[in-house]
Structure formats: C-alpha cells, structure tokens
Amino acid sequence: MKEFDLIKRFFAEQPVRRKDVHLGIGDDCALVSAGEQHHIAVTTDTLVAGVHFFEDADPRAIGHKSLAVSLSDLAAMGAEPSWISLAISMPSIDEHWVRAFCTGVFELSEYYNVQLIGGDTTAGPLSITVTAQGLLPANKALSRGGAVNGDWLYVTGELGDAALALQFLKGNADVAREDQEALLEKLHYPKPRVLAGQILKEYASAAIDLSDGLLGDLGHICQASQLGANVVLDDLPISNALSANVGAEQAREFALAGGDDYELLFTVSQDNKVGMETALSNAGVKYTCIGQLNKSMKITTTLDSHPVPINAKGFEHFSEASE
Ligand SMILES: [Mg+2]
C-alpha cells in the first residue's frame, strides 16, 4: 500500500466534520478559521534518520531542512509562516549535536520571523517532526485543485540539483569537484519559496511545492483540478552545474523526477500571466513557464515540439530515492 492509499483508506474518512475546517487532508496544508478575516494554514512533516537524511548528516543541515520542508508547504498555500512546534526523538542527548541542530532551525526561523511555541522530546531513534502554522487572509489560499483548462504551468528556481546531489552522496553519480559544494547546498539547505507564495496567492490558480519530483507533484495538481498537462522539456529550468555533470538528457530526467527541489509549481490564467510575471520579477524571484494545462487528464511531455514518452523507470527510481 502506497502512502496516499494509506491516508485515503484509514485517515481521510473520519467521523468528525467541523465548519471551521475549510480544507482538510489532501493538500500541502489544511486551512482552518482564525476569526472572520483570516485562515490558518497547518502542515506537519516528519524526517527520519536513515530514510530522509543520512544518520551522520550535518545536524545544522538536518535542523534547517526539518523546518524548510514545512515552510515550503506553507509557501505553497501562500501563507505567512508564523508558529512552529517541534517534536524530536533521539537515541541520547549529544549537546554538540543538539546545538548545531538548533542553529539550523533558528537561523531559518529568525529569517522568517517564525516562533517555536512548543513540542516534545523523547528517547528513541532519531526522528524530527515539525508542525508549522501560517496566517493568510480568509479565502485567499492557493490549493492544488484550482487550475483551469488552458492555464499556464510555471515553476520557480531550477530543478534537479538536489536529486543529483543525493545520487552523488549515494555513490551513484559523479560530480565535478568544483560543483559539489553548490549542489550539496541545494540538497541540504533548500530555500522555501515563502515570498513567491505570498505573491502568487494574488495571481495563481493552483500551486504545490515540489518535494517528490515535478511529474509526481504535477500529477497532484492535475488530479485535484481534474485536468491534464503538457510539459515542454526544452523549457525546464536546469542549472549549468546539472547539465555539465550529467548531460542534457539525464538533466531533464533529474528535473522531471528527482525530489527535494522545494520549488513551487503553479498555474496561472492567461489574464493573470503578465501581472504575475511582473510581480515575481520585481521581487527577484526566478520563474519559468514550462507548459500548459489541458483537458486530456494525462501528463505528456514534448521536446522540440515532438511528443516524448515519459521514462517511467527513471521516475520510479527517483521517487523511491526521495522517500
Ligand atoms: Mg507539499
């Protein structure tokens, strides 16, 4: 049973339905009422040693990433990060480790003015759970289900660098010495697109953050919006480091199927396109139009205007690697 089937089968159907829950299980965040004017977006993520990060990873990076992945979910809703709770289990108390971990958490929380308001610590295998909450004006949140036929598909930043860094760490890929530091930084210190999300809530029709790879996460938008999409492979934003190390074709596969990008994937109507591009450019946010939504209910890709079959094998390989 896959993660999504498990959630659907056991947790999505439940006896309690409250009127102050505007969006429940199944998006990047839940949305609940906070008075008449505001909603609160809520998300929880767990990172487990040996599953989401290597046991011996730099504790500062683990702290950073634990918070960054949750802030990325808030960004995908257009919310302003406000409060976090932190539950951590660890085999023993290693003060040096905890201090470095806290540095990673607090340098990010300080930057975004997010306050740690509670949590729990227990003895056990190393595992970190962050619940993050963010404020936004009522009925302004972005969701996965708002895309409309003909909307343009965009992504922030560049794709695939973190996936290459992970394969490099696992010994499955070679990376030139001069590119190693920058690529590993992308894997260990993802930058949640909080500012982009807050701008996009004024323009975009749907959004999701890229945690599991472009194709899989685009699938969530398509499914929730009851649409299909075509991705123009020529337009995928790929860094020089990625293409220099693996070549153009494999770089596209990393960009399509690699996880851990924590960029935003979003859709915009023709009417909002220019306004959105202007607002993101003024804020210094890098964005790229990579395709368009359609009625096909399928995800397709084209290269040089020709259809290209999606390499399902590469996709599965990477989606396993990112879990
Ligand atoms: Mg997400």
Residues whose N, C-alpha, C, O or C-beta is under 5 A from the ligand:
A	BS01	MG	D28 D73 D209
